Amino acid sequence: MLETRRAFERLDDIASVPGIDALTIGPTDLAQDLGVLGAPTQRQVLDQHRRRLVEAARKHGKAVAMLTDSIAGVREMIALGATIINYASDAAVLRAAYAAVVADLRKSA
């Protein structure tokens, strides 16, 4: 999992390591490290890094794994070349569960 600018500076070296089967990004950590977390350019910057990762993975015979939290995102990641899709994150699942509890409590209040 590549989560920093430094990791992407060494992308080819990392992708060429024997025993690594798949490559992915940590989108939130990477966006934070790149200084684009929450910025209008976050999606564009992350997409550029995803494409770079896919190129390196293909070059070195690695699978591509990607995290997304929507059906549209799943389709985008498949089109990009991901063969392993992690749908949602622990934070997203927790947030959705807590939101459901709050909504239920507000109905009964």
C-alpha positions in Angstrom: 0.0 0.0 0.0 1.5 3.2 -1.2 0.5 6.2 1.0 3.2 8.8 0.6 4.9 11.0 -2.0 8.1 9.2 -1.1 6.6 5.8 -1.9 5.6 7.1 -5.3 9.2 8.4 -5.8 10.2 4.7 -5.4 7.2 3.2 -7.1 9.2 1.2 -9.7 11.5 -0.2 -7.0 8.6 -1.2 -4.8 6.7 -2.8 -7.6 9.7 -4.9 -8.6 10.0 -6.5 -5.2 9.6 -10.3 -5.5 6.8 -11.6 -3.3 4.6 -8.5 -3.5 1.4 -9.8 -5.3 -0.6 -6.6 -5.5 -0.3 -2.8 -5.3 -2.7 -0.3 -4.0 -2.9 3.2 -2.6 -4.1 4.4 0.8 -6.2 7.3 -0.7 -6.8 9.3 2.5 -3.2 9.1 3.8 -1.8 9.7 0.3 -4.0 12.8 -0.2 -2.9 14.1 3.2 0.7 13.5 2.4 0.4 15.2 -1.0 -1.4 18.2 0.6 -4.6 17.8 -1.3 -6.9 16.2 1.3 -10.2 18.0 1.0 -9.0 20.2 -1.8 -10.8 20.6 -5.1 -7.9 18.8 -6.8 -7.9 15.8 -4.5 -9.7 13.4 -6.9 -7.7 14.4 -9.9 -4.4 14.0 -8.0 -5.4 10.6 -6.6 -6.5 9.5 -10.1 -3.1 10.4 -11.5 -1.4 8.4 -8.8 -3.8 5.4 -9.4 -2.8 5.5 -13.1 0.9 5.5 -12.2 0.4 2.6 -9.9 -1.5 0.6 -12.5 1.3 1.2 -15.0 3.9 0.0 -12.5 1.8 -3.0 -11.5 1.4 -4.1 -15.2 5.1 -3.6 -15.9 6.1 -5.9 -13.0 3.3 -8.4 -13.3 1.4 -7.4 -10.1 -2.3 -7.3 -9.4 -4.0 -3.9 -8.7 -6.2 -3.5 -5.7 -8.3 -0.4 -5.1 -10.6 0.9 -2.4 -13.8 2.6 -3.3 -17.1 3.3 -1.6 -19.7 3.5 -4.4 -20.9 1.3 -7.3 -19.7 4.0 -9.7 -16.3 3.8 -8.0 -16.2 0.0 -8.4 -16.8 0.4 -12.2 -14.1 3.1 -12.4 -11.6 1.0 -10.6 -12.3 -2.0 -12.8 -12.0 0.2 -15.9 -8.7 1.4 -14.5 -7.4 -2.1 -14.3 -8.1 -3.2 -10.7 -8.8 -6.8 -10.2 -9.1 -6.6 -6.4 -11.8 -4.2 -5.1 -12.2 -3.3 -1.5 -15.7 -1.9 -1.2 -15.9 0.8 1.5 -13.6 1.3 4.5 -13.8 0.6 8.2 -14.3 4.4 8.7 -17.2 4.5 6.1 -18.9 1.4 7.6 -18.6 2.9 11.1 -19.9 6.3 10.0 -22.9 4.7 8.2 -23.7 2.6 11.3 -23.5 5.6 13.7 -25.6 7.7 11.3 -28.3 5.0 11.2 -28.4 4.9 15.0 -28.6 8.7 15.3 -31.4 8.8 12.6 -33.3 6.1 14.5 -32.9 7.9 17.8 -34.1 11.2 16.3 -37.3 9.4 15.1 -38.1 8.3 18.6 -37.3 11.5 20.3 
